[in-house]
């Protein structure tokens, strides 16, 4: 079977409004599941207990990790945006982990999804930057101490790097999730073809599956921390 077939978007419920295709797909399903899981986690730990449950401990660990990350990278002023950062992290995390279930769909393997998240973050951070600093936000593209003669060149380079943020942010996540799942699919196919001779590939599959789970968690964290870095630029005008 083609290793790329696992990334095919399939319509589950056909919905068309005029000329627009609003069908409910397998991608929509797993995004909905990820969202429901986040809501359930929030609702089950809405009431805090002196002796916390395991779920409450996990939620408190995630909150502490995200709050420390936000403060360390973007400053204390970023805490007002912490609910969004945590939600973003959990959404990507669960979409990544749900994709590890055999037969499931990996939402974050599609550049359309990751780019939609990245472009939303890009515009939000830009709006925050201009709202806080006004036209002074342009100084972000003019590093201090830059010689006047090369200032136009540096401005263009910095502006290009800034505009490339949503592309690099989205490609990093999508490429990592796609590559890992393709490797796993190829090894599974090799095991099925070789039969008993697939013991070694099966051992490799077990190791790579654990590694892919680690990558899923890591990529969600990287996406969140880069969001905080961009937010830090907007808030503090580095």
C-alpha positions, 0 to 999 in steps of 0.5 A: 500500500502507498505510504502516502495513502494514510494522509488522504483527506476523505469526506465522511459527511458531504455538505455543500453550500452553494459552490462551497464544499463544507464536507465533514472529513476525517481531518475534521473528525480528529480535530473535533476529537482533540477539541473534545478531549481538551474540553473534558480535561478542563471540565474534569479539573474545574474544581481543584482538590487539596489531594489532586487526582492524576488528571489534576496533577497532569493539568497543573504540570502542563500549566506550570510548564507553559507559564514558565515557558511564556515568562522566560521567553516573552516576559510576565506580560505574556501571561494574559495570553497563557490560555491561548498558548496552553490551548494551542499546545494541547490541540497540536499535542492531541492531534499529533498523538491521535495520529499515532493510533493505527488507522487514525488520521494525522491532522498535523501532517497537512500543511493546510492545517499547520499553516492556518494555525501559523498564519493566525499566530502571525497576524495576531502577534503583528496586531499585538505589536502594532497595538502596543508600540504603534509605528515604533514596532517597525524598529523590530526590523532595524537592529540597534547599532546597525551602520547607516550604510547597510541599514536598508539591506538589513531592513529587507533581510529582517522583514523577509525573515519576519514574513517567513515565520508562518512558513517555517513554523508550519513546515517544521511541524507538518514535515516532521509528522509526515516523515515519521509516519511514512517511515513507520508505514514503510517498516510495517509494510516490510514486516508484512512482506517478510513474515517471520523474517520481520522480527528485526523490523518489528523491533525497529518499529517498536523503537521508532514508534516510541521515538515518534511519540516523543517527536509528537510531544516535542513538536507541540512544545516547539510550536508553542515556544516559538509562538511565545518567542514571536509574542515576546518580540511583539510585547517587548520589541527586542 
